[in-house]
Amino acid sequence: MVALYLLRPQRRRVDVPYARLWGLVVREARSSAIARKLRRWESLLLQLLIAGLLLLAIAEPRLGEHRARRHVILVDVSASMQAQEGGETRIERARTAVQHLLDGLSPDEETSIVAFDTEPRALCALTRDDAELRAAAAKLVAVDAPDDPVPALRLAADVLRGAEHGRLTLVTDGALDLSHAGPLPDVELRAVNVATPSTDDHSDNIAITGFSVRRYPANPSAYEILVEVRSYASVARKVTLTVTQEGETVEVTPLDLPAGGRILRRLSDLAGEGRRLEASIDGHDALPLDDRAYALLPERPRTRVLLVGSGDLYTEGALLLDRAVDVERVAPASYDASKATTYDAAVFAGWTPPEAPHVPSLYLGCEAPGCPFATRGSMDAPIVTETRKDDPVLRWVALKDLNVSRSSIFTAGAGDTNLASSLGRSLLVSGTKNGVRTIALGFAPQASDLPLRVAFPVLLVNSLRWLTGHAVESPDDVRTGRRTRISAQRDLDLTGPEHLHVRAHDGVAELTLRHVGFYTSADRVIAANLADARESSLASHPIVIGKQTISAPSATQRLSPRAALWRWLAGLALLLIALEWWTFHRRHTV
């Protein structure tokens, strides 16, 4: 810059009328050129000052003592960090706090940013690159999972172990359970609490902390729901609980929540099509995430039934009313006892095989000699006088005033149950024969008006459920943030709130979901819920590791990023450039 300042400009050739006179003028200018330039030393000094400030800004000088340091910043990204306070979320405050911490780093300080919920995830390795650190800070996003700081603290301890000047900074909302945190290495501990300070444990939040559904074992077409709703507010609240099934509303219930209390509500005798159930509560609170919960209705087991009869459309039609039943009809002449064992159950309508098959069977019009229950003749026009109403076969079945032309009479043996009788003579009996469950009705449906009654399909459905004894399997319902093992014969590609590819090994797949909602794959659906009462409380407490309190709740308004020294130097250089421009045009530095 000095060389350029002293460089003599090339003179322009000009024709003049008298060369000797102009030669004297040129000699005088050359003899005083250096002196003339030194008279404008203010301009040179100003340019050198601007260049020096820019070079200092590029060097990023820092004030204070500088020591080689290893620094780990742990950032809580659990569900409570989605809570809204003062028009912003806690995770937004956490990003601001991390930017503030990065502004105060020394040039030789190696830093790593680690996000954690139930598991730690390093967003960047130890680095001095400011751009990489700020890019990692911008990736901080809260998930729908509870927190577990212990694995993150262990990771930080491993990273800082052996460092001469180690520092651990914990950025959280103070809603952590640090009671199980072990001893940390001898490092400098700091913490930033991004939650608004409170004087009690109350928060403006209401949450669904439990949601489950089950089918009735005796009537899998109906189901019941159990919902737990908690209030963390200091005053009583009124909310409305809404349950939908595949988007269709099936229940709306008002709830009066006491201050800091909970309500456990059972909703029974519900029915509808579809497996996906969603519960929600209305109102505006600090954490909308836990205002919804998801559940899957267990799938009804399918039953393969062999119907043996001659043109009994009443029985076939009644069986087909149950969508979980697959019916195959054969004529008595085509009946094969060995093939019958490949079905879940067999129904003999108006025909009795010569030998009882080794498969659960229902006989509609069971007669000797092939009937598995002992018979003692028959009776005309029997009237049903006694029924075993508490038996699952006759649940919701009314046989009063039943018209029957003729029926066989059974003799109940040891272990048999007399389900319906006429003046003490058994017309309907159940028991275990040949090692399988068996039910026998003394008359064929065509010999009565039973097929014209609602009781007929109900009796068939109840009988098949008792015969097969199918248990309703529990659906895949998982907690977010928890490692879960589910049965899987092949790899799963799950789509939903997030996309996951889960590998299966030996019929088992392990997965960890971090967002609530429904996940679907080719052949299954998974419901994920937070369901964590501690995470929904939003209460902020002093941060204690071991027996040392390392911070108290602090207002985040003071966590605005602090300008680094290079910014001041660059700004001063810009100001001097403007000053030089002004003096030039005022002809002070010309």
PECOR-V555983 format. One record per pair of residues at least 12 apart in sequence whose C-alpha atoms are under 8 Angstrom apart, sorted by the first residue. I is the first residue (numbers start at 0). GAP is how many residues later the second one is. Records with the same first field share a line. If there is no record, write none. Layout:
I = GAP, GAP
This chain:
0 = 46, 47
1 = 42
4 = 39
5 = 28, 31
39 = 549, 550
41 = 547
42 = 537, 546
45 = 530, 534
48 = 524
49 = 523, 524, 526, 527
50 = 522
52 = 516, 517, 519, 520
53 = 515, 516, 519
55 = 510, 513
56 = 508, 509, 510, 512, 513
57 = 508
58 = 507
59 = 47, 505, 506
60 = 46, 504, 505
61 = 44, 45, 502, 503
62 = 502
65 = 40, 42
66 = 39, 41, 42, 98
67 = 40, 41, 42, 97
68 = 39, 40, 41, 94, 95, 96, 97, 98
69 = 39, 40, 41, 56, 90, 93, 95, 96, 97
70 = 38, 39, 40, 41, 89, 95, 96, 97, 98
71 = 39, 40, 41, 42, 84, 87, 88, 95, 96, 97
72 = 25, 38, 39, 40, 41, 95, 96, 97, 98
73 = 39, 40, 41, 42, 78, 82, 94, 95, 96, 97
74 = 19, 38, 39, 40, 41, 95, 96, 97
75 = 39, 40, 41, 66, 71, 94, 95, 96, 97
76 = 14, 38, 39, 40, 63, 64, 65, 66, 70
77 = 38, 39, 40, 64, 65, 66, 67, 68, 69
78 = 63, 64, 65, 66, 67, 68, 210, 456
79 = 66, 93, 95, 207, 455, 456, 458
80 = 61, 91, 92
81 = 60, 61, 205, 207
82 = 203, 204, 205, 455
83 = 202, 203
84 = 110, 111, 201
89 = 83, 104, 105
90 = 49, 50, 51
92 = 101, 463
93 = 77, 78, 100
94 = 42, 43, 45
95 = 463, 464, 465
96 = 74, 95, 97, 459, 462, 463, 464
97 = 39, 73
98 = 35, 38, 462
99 = 459, 460, 461, 462
100 = 460
101 = 28, 31, 32
102 = 458, 459, 460, 461
103 = 458, 460
106 = 21
107 = 20
108 = 18, 19
109 = 16, 17, 18
110 = 14, 15, 16, 17, 22
111 = 12, 13, 14, 15, 21
112 = 12, 20, 23, 24
113 = 38
114 = 25
115 = 31, 32, 33, 36
116 = 26, 28, 29, 30, 31, 32, 364
117 = 27, 28, 29, 30, 31, 33, 363, 364
118 = 29, 30, 32, 33, 362
119 = 31, 32, 35
122 = 13, 14, 16
123 = 12
142 = 371, 372
143 = 145, 336, 337, 370, 371, 372, 386
144 = 335, 336, 369, 370, 385
145 = 334, 335, 384, 386, 389
146 = 29, 30, 388
147 = 28, 29
148 = 27, 28, 29, 32
149 = 28, 30, 31, 32
152 = 28, 31
153 = 30
155 = 12
156 = 27, 28
159 = 25, 27
160 = 24
164 = 22, 23
165 = 20, 21, 22
166 = 20, 21, 22, 23
167 = 19, 20, 21, 22
168 = 20, 21, 22, 23
169 = 20, 21, 22
170 = 20, 21, 22, 23
171 = 19, 20, 21, 22, 23
172 = 20, 21, 22, 367
173 = 19, 20, 21, 365, 366, 367, 368, 369, 379
174 = 360, 363, 364, 365, 366
175 = 367
177 = 365, 366, 367, 368
178 = 366, 367
180 = 364, 365
181 = 363, 364
182 = 362, 363
188 = 361
189 = 360, 361
190 = 352, 359, 360
191 = 359, 361, 362
192 = 358, 359, 360, 361, 362, 363
193 = 359, 360, 361, 362
194 = 345, 358, 359, 360, 361
195 = 344, 357, 358, 359, 360
196 = 343, 356, 357, 358
197 = 342
199 = 339
200 = 336, 338, 339
201 = 30, 31, 32, 58, 335, 337
202 = 29, 30, 31, 83, 334, 335, 336
203 = 28, 29, 30, 81, 82
204 = 26, 27, 28, 80, 81, 82, 331, 332, 333
205 = 23, 24, 25, 26, 27, 79, 81, 84, 85, 330
206 = 22, 23, 24, 83, 84, 85, 326, 329
207 = 19, 20, 21, 22, 72, 73, 82, 83, 84, 85, 323
208 = 18, 19, 20, 21, 81, 321, 322, 323, 324
209 = 16, 17, 18, 19, 83, 321
210 = 14, 15, 16, 17, 68, 82, 83, 84
211 = 13, 14, 15, 83
212 = 12, 13, 82, 83, 84
213 = 83, 84
214 = 82, 83, 257
216 = 254, 255
217 = 174, 244, 247
218 = 243
219 = 80, 252
220 = 50, 79
221 = 47, 48, 49, 50
222 = 45, 46, 47, 48
223 = 42, 43, 44, 45, 46
224 = 41, 42, 43
225 = 38, 39, 40, 41
226 = 37, 38, 39
227 = 34, 35, 36, 37
228 = 33, 34, 35
229 = 27, 30, 31, 32, 33, 303
230 = 26, 27, 28, 29, 30, 31
231 = 27, 28, 29, 305
232 = 26, 27
233 = 25, 26
234 = 23, 24, 25
235 = 20, 21, 22, 23, 24
236 = 19, 20, 21, 22
237 = 16, 17, 18, 19
238 = 15, 16, 17, 18, 42, 43, 44
239 = 12, 13, 14, 15, 41, 42
240 = 12, 13, 14, 38, 39, 40, 41
241 = 37, 38, 39
242 = 34, 35, 36, 37
243 = 33, 34, 35
244 = 27, 28, 29, 30, 31, 32, 33
245 = 27, 28, 29, 30, 31
249 = 20, 22
273 = 23
274 = 21, 22, 23, 24
275 = 18, 19, 20, 21
276 = 17, 18, 19, 20
277 = 14, 15, 16, 17
278 = 13, 14, 15
279 = 12, 13
286 = 249
289 = 240, 241, 246
292 = 223, 224, 236, 237, 238
293 = 222, 223, 224, 233, 234, 235
294 = 182, 232, 233
295 = 179, 180, 181, 229, 230, 231
296 = 178
297 = 174, 175, 176, 177
298 = 173, 174, 176
299 = 24, 172
300 = 23, 169, 170, 171, 172
301 = 22, 23, 24
302 = 21, 22, 23, 41, 42, 165
303 = 21, 22, 23, 24, 39, 40, 41
304 = 20, 21, 22, 23, 38, 39, 40, 41, 42
305 = 21, 22, 23, 24, 34, 37, 39, 40, 41
306 = 20, 21, 22, 23, 39, 40, 41, 42
307 = 21, 22, 23, 24, 27, 38, 39, 40, 41, 43
308 = 20, 21, 22, 23, 39, 40, 41, 42
309 = 21, 22, 39, 40
311 = 37
313 = 131, 137
314 = 34, 130, 136
317 = 138, 139, 142
318 = 138, 141, 142
320 = 136
321 = 139
331 = 19
336 = 20
337 = 19
339 = 17, 19
340 = 16, 17, 18
342 = 16
343 = 15, 16, 124
344 = 14, 15, 16, 17, 119, 122, 123
345 = 13, 14, 15, 16
346 = 14, 15, 16, 17
347 = 13, 14, 15, 16, 17
348 = 14, 15, 16, 95, 96
349 = 13, 14, 15, 16, 93, 94, 95
350 = 12, 13, 14, 15
351 = 13, 14, 15, 16, 18, 19
352 = 17, 18
353 = 15, 16, 17
354 = 15, 16
355 = 14, 15, 16, 78
357 = 76, 77, 78
358 = 77, 78
359 = 76, 77, 78, 107, 108
360 = 76, 77, 78, 106
361 = 76, 77, 78, 79, 101, 102
362 = 75, 76, 77, 78
363 = 76, 77, 78, 79, 80, 81
364 = 42, 43, 75, 76, 77, 78, 79, 80
365 = 42, 74, 75, 76, 77, 78
366 = 41, 75
371 = 61
372 = 37, 38, 39, 40, 67
373 = 36, 37, 38, 39
374 = 33, 34, 35, 36
375 = 32, 33, 34, 35
376 = 31, 32
377 = 28, 29, 30, 31
378 = 27, 28, 29, 30
379 = 24, 25, 26, 27
380 = 22, 23, 24, 25, 26
381 = 21, 22, 23, 24, 25, 40
382 = 18, 19, 20, 21, 39, 40
383 = 15, 16, 17, 18, 36, 37, 38, 39
384 = 15, 35, 36, 37, 38
385 = 34, 35, 36, 37, 38
386 = 32, 33, 34
387 = 30, 31, 32
390 = 28
391 = 70, 74
392 = 66, 69, 70, 73
393 = 25, 65, 68
394 = 67
395 = 59, 62
396 = 58, 59, 61, 62
397 = 57
398 = 56
401 = 46, 47, 48
402 = 45, 46, 47
403 = 39, 43, 44, 45
404 = 42, 43
405 = 37, 41
406 = 20, 35, 36
407 = 19, 34, 35
408 = 16, 17, 18, 33
409 = 15, 16, 17, 18, 19, 32
410 = 15
411 = 14, 17
414 = 16, 17
415 = 13, 14, 15, 16
416 = 12, 13, 14
417 = 12
426 = 14, 15, 16
427 = 12, 13, 14
428 = 12
436 = 30, 31
437 = 29
438 = 24, 28
474 = 51
475 = 49, 50, 51
476 = 49, 50, 51, 52
477 = 48, 49, 50, 51
478 = 34, 49, 50, 51, 52
479 = 32, 33, 34, 35, 36, 48, 49, 50
480 = 31, 32, 33
481 = 30, 31
482 = 27, 28, 29, 30
483 = 26, 27, 28
484 = 23, 24, 25, 26
485 = 22, 23, 24
486 = 20, 21, 22
487 = 16, 19, 20, 21
488 = 15, 16, 17, 18, 19
489 = 13, 14, 15, 17
490 = 12, 13, 18
491 = 12, 29, 30
492 = 27, 28, 29
493 = 25, 26, 27
494 = 24, 25, 26
495 = 21, 22, 23, 24
496 = 18, 19, 20, 21, 22
497 = 17
512 = 15
514 = 13, 14
515 = 12, 13, 14
516 = 12
539 = 13
540 = 12
